[in-house]
């Protein structure tokens, strides 16, 4: 009997840094290659060595393009990885965009640290550079969804759409007659801009995310909620600030706002500003790969035509000075950095304004602090009082909730021998573990970082 081992190098016990290693007699496969984000103790792990020699990794399979799943790739190549990285076409284009932006931010942070002497390292260096990111692109190999790919004599893989963002997939690895499925990040059952999820229905082992394993999303119609808060804020002569992930949420928001205007449910002349160069580029990729979405190119063109896109940071202050009520969509999604901080410094302290939180907010981020009703927010060394309306729209989450995760498992015609939970904070992991064991009577294990698990 051939022995296969699984080890999570990241994304175990937390929602960030996803890296799951499958060690087989023929290949060592890494599924996802993400950066740790959030609190300092997590971010510091990006600087340490992996719990396996990089040169031992033969292949990388990338489920999707978010930084917590792809952001470590340049370091992997820098440290000696020589193999191929498989992903869908939209994922490849988005990953290039995200890695270049990540490197740019790291280079800027290193320059600031050296200028202000606040790093314990002299000189401070970026985790990786734009040149490192560009070198990693040579390892990208694109695949078609729902098509088996031979990785070696006894190992195949297949990518199947799972919602979440454009190009995102779950991955099935068939290895010596065992089928091991990595869920990636599972999207909602319904999306404004993505097609209906596809499903695998056979597996021996499931390695699945549990971001919202302990909660259900609000069933309130998200279009109605968005309409309500936009109109209420405009009536109060305030601004709607939406910290948004550049890939996925930003485009879905633009789609929804476009249709609310078209249906005359919000003011037709209300300015909509996308202040994120990366989100603007991601929107272009959505247009270019419209066949991977539920929206055609003609409609994408109409959506974008009604949006003021700001690519130059110099214009941000001019937008802030504009006294008109407006909708501003700006990065970053967890309020950890980016241009949204400039708007929050100006608008947080005014009760006429509304801050809409539309995605998962990890522990230790400013977005989580806002959801926890923090009375002030520290931005660029100063504290700003929070008096604006802070509103969470969970219906816009890109992640399946507990019931949708359970439905995902329920698609399997033959129950898996084992489910292993990753990509969740401890309360979510434990709640989903108990739910699966109680309702489905299936064996469930919560993976621990760097623990080696034998797959029999």
C-alpha positions as CSV (number, residue, x, y, z in Angstrom):
1,X,0.0,0.0,0.0
2,X,1.4,3.4,-1.0
3,X,1.5,5.9,1.9
4,X,0.6,9.5,1.4
5,X,1.1,12.3,4.0
6,X,-0.6,15.6,4.4
7,X,0.9,18.6,6.2
8,X,-0.5,22.1,6.5
9,X,2.3,24.7,6.3
10,X,-0.2,27.5,6.7
11,X,-3.9,28.1,6.9
12,X,-4.3,25.7,9.8
13,X,-6.0,27.2,12.8
14,X,-6.2,30.6,11.0
15,X,-7.8,32.1,7.9
16,X,-4.5,33.1,6.3
17,X,-1.3,31.8,4.8
18,X,-2.9,28.7,3.1
19,X,-0.3,26.1,2.1
20,X,-1.2,22.4,2.2
21,X,1.5,19.8,1.4
22,X,0.8,16.4,0.0
23,X,3.8,14.1,0.1
24,X,3.4,11.0,-2.2
25,X,5.8,8.3,-3.4
26,X,6.0,10.1,-6.8
27,X,5.5,13.8,-6.1
28,X,5.4,16.4,-3.4
29,X,2.5,18.7,-4.2
30,X,1.8,22.1,-2.6
31,X,-1.8,23.2,-2.8
32,X,-1.9,27.0,-2.5
33,X,1.0,29.2,-1.5
34,X,-0.3,32.1,0.5
35,X,1.0,34.9,2.7
36,X,0.1,35.2,6.3
37,X,-1.8,38.4,7.0
38,X,-3.4,40.0,10.1
39,X,-1.8,40.2,13.5
40,X,2.0,40.5,13.8
41,X,2.6,37.0,15.2
42,X,1.1,35.6,11.9
43,X,2.9,38.1,9.6
44,X,6.2,37.2,11.1
45,X,5.8,33.6,9.9
46,X,6.3,34.9,6.3
47,X,9.9,35.5,7.2
48,X,10.7,32.0,8.6
49,X,11.5,28.8,6.7
50,X,8.9,26.4,5.7
51,X,8.7,23.1,7.6
52,X,9.9,21.3,4.4
53,X,12.9,22.0,2.1
54,X,11.5,24.1,-0.8
55,X,13.6,22.1,-3.3
56,X,11.6,19.0,-2.3
57,X,8.3,20.5,-3.7
58,X,7.7,19.3,-7.2
59,X,4.4,21.0,-8.2
60,X,2.1,23.8,-6.9
61,X,-1.7,23.8,-7.5
62,X,-3.3,27.2,-7.0
63,X,-7.0,27.3,-6.2
64,X,-7.4,31.1,-6.6
65,X,-5.7,34.5,-6.7
66,X,-6.2,36.0,-3.3
67,X,-3.0,37.0,-1.5
68,X,-3.5,34.6,1.4
69,X,-3.5,31.8,-1.2
70,X,-0.9,33.0,-3.7
71,X,1.2,35.7,-2.0
72,X,4.1,33.4,-1.0
73,X,4.9,32.3,-4.6
74,X,7.8,34.7,-5.3
75,X,9.5,33.6,-2.1
76,X,9.0,29.9,-3.0
77,X,10.8,30.5,-6.3
78,X,13.4,32.8,-4.6
79,X,14.2,29.9,-2.2
80,X,14.7,27.2,-4.8
81,X,11.4,25.9,-6.2
82,X,11.9,24.8,-9.8
83,X,8.6,23.2,-10.8
84,X,5.3,24.2,-12.4
85,X,2.4,26.1,-10.8
86,X,-1.0,25.1,-12.2
87,X,-4.0,27.4,-12.2
88,X,-6.9,28.6,-14.4
89,X,-6.4,31.4,-16.9
90,X,-8.2,34.1,-14.9
91,X,-6.3,33.1,-11.8
92,X,-3.0,33.5,-13.6
93,X,-3.8,37.0,-14.7
94,X,-5.1,38.0,-11.3
95,X,-2.2,36.4,-9.5
96,X,0.3,38.4,-11.6
97,X,-1.6,41.6,-10.7
98,X,-1.7,40.8,-7.0
99,X,1.9,39.6,-6.7
100,X,3.2,42.8,-8.4
101,X,1.1,44.9,-6.1
102,X,2.2,42.9,-3.0
103,X,5.9,43.4,-4.0
104,X,5.4,47.1,-4.6
105,X,3.8,47.6,-1.1
106,X,6.7,45.6,0.5
107,X,9.3,47.7,-1.2
108,X,7.5,50.9,-0.1
109,X,7.3,49.6,3.5
110,X,11.0,48.8,3.5
111,X,11.9,52.3,2.2
112,X,9.7,53.9,4.9
113,X,11.2,51.7,7.6
114,X,14.7,52.7,6.6
115,X,13.8,56.4,6.3
116,X,12.1,56.6,9.7
117,X,14.5,54.0,11.4
118,X,11.6,52.0,12.9
119,X,12.8,48.5,11.8
120,X,15.0,46.3,14.0
121,X,16.7,45.2,10.8
122,X,19.4,47.5,9.2
123,X,18.7,48.0,6.5
124,X,15.1,46.8,6.3
125,X,14.4,44.7,3.2
126,X,11.2,43.7,1.5
127,X,10.0,40.1,1.7
128,X,10.3,40.0,-2.1
129,X,10.6,42.5,-4.9
130,X,8.8,43.2,-8.1
131,X,11.6,41.4,-10.0
132,X,11.1,38.4,-7.8
133,X,7.3,38.4,-8.6
134,X,8.0,38.7,-12.4
135,X,10.5,35.8,-12.2
136,X,7.8,33.6,-10.7
137,X,5.5,34.1,-13.7
138,X,7.7,31.8,-15.7
139,X,6.5,28.9,-13.6
140,X,2.7,29.6,-14.3
141,X,0.9,26.9,-16.4
142,X,-2.8,27.4,-17.1
143,X,-5.4,24.6,-17.1
144,X,-9.0,24.2,-18.3
145,X,-11.7,23.6,-15.7
146,X,-13.2,20.1,-15.5
147,X,-10.2,18.5,-17.4
148,X,-8.0,15.8,-15.9
149,X,-4.2,16.6,-15.9
150,X,-1.6,13.9,-15.5
151,X,1.1,15.1,-13.0
152,X,2.9,11.7,-12.9
153,X,2.3,8.0,-13.7
154,X,-0.1,7.6,-10.8
155,X,-1.2,11.1,-10.0
156,X,-3.9,13.3,-11.7
157,X,-5.5,16.5,-10.8
158,X,-8.7,18.3,-11.9
159,X,-9.9,21.9,-11.2
160,X,-13.7,22.5,-10.7
161,X,-15.2,26.0,-10.2
162,X,-16.2,26.8,-6.6
163,X,-17.4,30.4,-6.9
164,X,-15.7,32.8,-4.5
165,X,-13.9,34.8,-7.2
166,X,-13.4,34.5,-11.0
167,X,-11.3,31.5,-11.8
168,X,-11.5,30.1,-8.3
169,X,-11.6,26.3,-8.1
170,X,-11.6,23.3,-5.8
171,X,-8.9,20.8,-6.8
172,X,-9.2,17.0,-6.8
173,X,-6.0,15.0,-6.7
174,X,-6.3,11.3,-7.6
175,X,-3.3,9.6,-6.2
176,X,-2.7,5.8,-6.2
177,X,-6.4,5.2,-6.4
178,X,-7.2,7.7,-3.6
179,X,-9.1,10.9,-4.3
180,X,-8.1,13.9,-2.1
181,X,-10.1,17.1,-2.6
182,X,-8.9,20.5,-1.5
183,X,-11.9,22.9,-1.4
184,X,-10.0,26.1,-1.8
185,X,-12.3,29.0,-0.7
186,X,-15.9,27.9,-1.3
187,X,-18.2,30.6,-2.7
188,X,-21.8,31.4,-2.0
189,X,-24.6,29.3,-3.6
190,X,-25.7,32.4,-5.4
191,X,-23.7,35.3,-6.8
192,X,-24.5,38.5,-8.7
193,X,-21.6,38.0,-11.1
194,X,-20.4,34.4,-10.9
195,X,-22.0,31.3,-12.4
196,X,-23.5,28.6,-10.1
197,X,-21.0,26.6,-8.3
198,X,-19.9,23.2,-9.7
199,X,-19.3,20.3,-7.3
200,X,-17.2,17.2,-7.1
201,X,-19.2,14.2,-5.8
202,X,-16.6,11.6,-4.9
203,X,-13.7,11.7,-2.5
204,X,-11.9,9.6,0.0
205,X,-10.6,12.7,1.8
206,X,-11.8,16.3,2.0
207,X,-9.6,19.2,3.1
208,X,-12.0,22.0,3.4
209,X,-12.2,25.7,4.5
210,X,-14.2,26.8,7.5
211,X,-14.1,30.6,7.4
212,X,-17.7,30.9,8.4
213,X,-18.1,27.5,10.0
214,X,-19.7,29.0,13.1
215,X,-22.3,31.3,11.5
216,X,-25.0,31.9,9.0
217,X,-25.1,34.9,6.7
218,X,-28.0,37.3,7.0
219,X,-30.8,36.3,4.8
220,X,-31.9,39.9,4.2
221,X,-31.9,40.8,0.6
222,X,-28.5,42.3,0.1
223,X,-29.7,44.6,-2.7
224,X,-32.4,46.0,-0.3
225,X,-29.8,46.5,2.4
226,X,-27.4,48.3,0.1
227,X,-30.2,50.5,-1.3
228,X,-31.3,51.4,2.3
229,X,-27.9,52.5,3.5
230,X,-27.0,54.3,0.4
231,X,-30.3,56.3,0.4
232,X,-30.2,57.0,4.1
233,X,-26.6,58.3,3.9
234,X,-27.4,60.5,0.9
235,X,-30.4,61.9,2.7
236,X,-28.0,62.8,5.5
237,X,-25.6,64.4,3.0
238,X,-22.9,61.9,3.9
239,X,-20.5,59.6,2.1
240,X,-20.7,55.8,1.8
241,X,-17.2,54.3,2.2
242,X,-16.8,50.7,1.3
243,X,-13.4,49.0,2.1
244,X,-13.3,46.3,-0.5
245,X,-11.1,43.5,-1.7
246,X,-9.9,44.5,-5.2
247,X,-10.7,41.1,-6.7
248,X,-14.3,39.9,-6.5
249,X,-16.1,42.1,-4.0
250,X,-15.3,45.4,-5.8
251,X,-16.7,44.1,-9.1
252,X,-19.8,42.6,-7.4
253,X,-20.5,46.0,-5.7
254,X,-20.1,47.8,-9.0
255,X,-22.6,45.4,-10.6
256,X,-25.2,45.9,-7.8
257,X,-24.9,49.7,-7.7
258,X,-25.2,49.8,-11.5
259,X,-28.5,47.8,-11.3
260,X,-29.8,49.9,-8.4
261,X,-29.3,53.0,-10.4
262,X,-30.9,51.3,-13.5
263,X,-33.9,50.4,-11.5
264,X,-34.1,54.0,-10.1
265,X,-33.7,52.7,-6.5
266,X,-30.8,55.0,-5.7
267,X,-30.0,58.5,-7.2
268,X,-28.9,58.0,-10.8
269,X,-26.4,60.9,-10.6
270,X,-24.8,59.7,-7.3
271,X,-21.0,59.6,-8.0
272,X,-19.4,56.1,-7.7
273,X,-15.7,56.2,-7.3
274,X,-13.4,53.2,-7.5
275,X,-10.2,54.4,-5.9
276,X,-8.0,51.4,-6.3
277,X,-5.7,50.8,-9.3
278,X,-5.6,47.1,-8.5
279,X,-9.4,46.9,-8.4
280,X,-9.6,48.8,-11.7
281,X,-7.2,46.3,-13.3
282,X,-9.1,43.4,-11.8
283,X,-12.3,44.7,-13.4
284,X,-10.5,44.8,-16.7
285,X,-9.6,41.1,-16.2
286,X,-13.3,40.4,-15.4
287,X,-14.2,42.0,-18.7
288,X,-11.5,40.1,-20.6
289,X,-12.6,36.8,-19.1
290,X,-16.3,37.5,-19.1
291,X,-17.0,33.9,-20.2
292,X,-16.0,32.9,-16.6
293,X,-18.7,35.2,-15.2
294,X,-22.5,35.4,-15.4
295,X,-22.2,38.9,-17.0
296,X,-21.4,39.5,-20.7
297,X,-18.9,42.0,-22.0
298,X,-21.5,44.5,-23.2
299,X,-22.9,44.7,-19.7
300,X,-19.5,44.9,-18.1
301,X,-18.7,47.9,-20.4
302,X,-21.9,49.6,-19.3
303,X,-21.1,49.0,-15.6
304,X,-17.6,50.5,-15.9
305,X,-18.8,53.5,-17.9
306,X,-20.7,54.8,-14.9
307,X,-17.8,54.6,-12.5
308,X,-15.1,57.2,-11.9
309,X,-11.8,55.3,-11.6
310,X,-9.0,56.9,-9.8
311,X,-5.6,55.4,-10.4
312,X,-3.4,58.3,-9.1
313,X,-3.0,58.7,-5.4
314,X,-2.6,62.5,-5.9
315,X,-6.3,62.7,-6.8
316,X,-7.5,61.0,-3.6
317,X,-7.3,64.2,-1.5
318,X,-9.3,66.1,-4.2
319,X,-12.0,63.4,-4.0
320,X,-12.0,63.9,-0.2
321,X,-12.5,67.6,-0.5
322,X,-15.5,67.1,-2.9
323,X,-18.5,68.1,-0.7
324,X,-21.0,65.9,-2.7
325,X,-22.4,62.7,-1.3
326,X,-20.7,59.8,-3.1
327,X,-20.0,56.1,-2.9
328,X,-16.3,55.3,-2.6
329,X,-15.0,51.8,-3.1
330,X,-11.3,51.6,-2.0
331,X,-8.8,49.0,-0.8
332,X,-8.0,47.4,1.4
333,X,-10.8,45.0,2.2
334,X,-9.7,44.4,5.8
335,X,-8.7,48.1,6.3
336,X,-5.1,47.0,6.8
337,X,-3.7,49.6,4.4
338,X,-4.4,51.3,1.1
339,X,-6.3,54.4,0.1
340,X,-9.4,53.6,2.1
341,X,-7.4,54.8,5.2
342,X,-7.3,58.3,3.8
343,X,-11.1,58.4,3.5
344,X,-11.6,56.9,6.9
345,X,-9.3,59.5,8.5
346,X,-11.6,62.2,7.1
347,X,-15.0,60.4,7.4
348,X,-14.9,58.1,10.4
349,X,-15.6,61.0,12.9
350,X,-18.9,62.1,11.2
351,X,-22.2,60.4,12.0
352,X,-23.6,61.4,8.6
353,X,-21.3,58.9,6.9
354,X,-21.6,55.1,6.6
355,X,-18.8,52.6,6.4
356,X,-20.0,49.4,4.8
357,X,-18.1,46.2,5.7
358,X,-18.7,43.6,3.0
359,X,-16.1,40.8,3.6
360,X,-14.4,38.7,6.2
361,X,-12.4,40.7,8.7
362,X,-9.5,38.7,10.2
363,X,-8.4,38.9,13.8
364,X,-6.1,41.9,14.4
365,X,-7.3,44.0,11.5
366,X,-8.9,47.5,11.6
367,X,-11.9,46.0,9.9
368,X,-12.4,43.6,12.8
369,X,-12.0,46.5,15.2
370,X,-14.8,48.4,13.5
371,X,-17.1,45.3,13.7
372,X,-16.2,45.0,17.3
373,X,-17.5,48.5,17.9
374,X,-14.1,50.1,18.6
375,X,-14.6,53.7,19.7
376,X,-11.5,54.8,17.9
377,X,-9.2,53.6,15.1
378,X,-5.4,54.0,14.9
379,X,-4.3,55.1,11.4
380,X,-0.7,56.2,10.6
381,X,0.2,56.7,14.2
382,X,-2.9,58.8,15.2
383,X,-6.2,57.8,16.7
384,X,-9.5,58.8,15.0
385,X,-12.9,58.6,16.8
386,X,-15.5,56.3,15.3
387,X,-18.8,58.1,14.9
388,X,-19.9,57.0,11.4
389,X,-22.4,54.2,11.0
390,X,-20.6,50.9,10.8
391,X,-22.7,48.4,8.9
392,X,-21.8,44.8,8.0
393,X,-23.4,43.3,4.9
394,X,-22.8,39.6,5.3
395,X,-24.8,38.8,2.3
396,X,-21.9,40.2,0.2
397,X,-19.4,37.7,1.7
398,X,-17.5,35.7,-0.9
399,X,-17.4,32.7,1.5
400,X,-20.0,30.1,2.1
401,X,-21.6,30.1,5.5
402,X,-22.1,27.0,7.7
403,X,-25.3,25.8,5.9
404,X,-23.6,26.2,2.5
405,X,-20.5,24.4,3.7
406,X,-22.7,21.5,4.9
407,X,-24.5,21.5,1.6
408,X,-21.1,21.3,-0.2
409,X,-20.3,18.2,1.8
410,X,-23.8,16.8,1.1
411,X,-23.1,16.7,-2.7
412,X,-20.8,13.7,-2.2
413,X,-22.7,10.5,-3.2
414,X,-20.3,8.3,-1.2
415,X,-19.3,9.9,2.2
416,X,-15.6,10.7,2.5
417,X,-13.5,8.6,4.9
418,X,-12.2,11.7,6.6
419,X,-12.8,15.5,6.5
420,X,-10.0,17.7,7.5
421,X,-10.7,21.4,8.4
422,X,-8.5,24.3,7.6
423,X,-8.7,28.0,6.9
424,X,-10.7,29.1,9.9
425,X,-10.3,30.7,13.3
426,X,-10.6,28.2,16.2
427,X,-14.3,28.9,17.1
428,X,-15.3,28.4,13.5
429,X,-13.3,25.3,13.1
430,X,-14.7,23.7,16.3
431,X,-18.3,24.7,15.5
432,X,-18.1,23.2,12.0
433,X,-16.4,20.0,13.3
434,X,-19.2,19.4,15.8
435,X,-21.9,20.2,13.2
436,X,-20.4,17.7,10.7
437,X,-20.0,15.0,13.3
438,X,-23.5,15.5,14.8
439,X,-25.5,15.9,11.6
440,X,-23.5,13.7,9.1
441,X,-21.8,11.3,11.5
442,X,-18.5,11.6,9.6
443,X,-15.0,11.6,11.1
444,X,-13.6,15.2,11.2
445,X,-10.1,16.4,12.1
446,X,-8.9,20.0,12.6
447,X,-5.5,20.2,11.1
448,X,-2.7,21.7,13.1
449,X,0.1,23.6,11.4
450,X,3.1,21.5,10.5
451,X,1.5,18.3,11.8
452,X,2.1,15.3,9.5
453,X,-1.0,13.3,8.9
454,X,-0.9,9.9,7.3
455,X,-3.6,9.2,4.6
456,X,-4.3,5.5,4.5
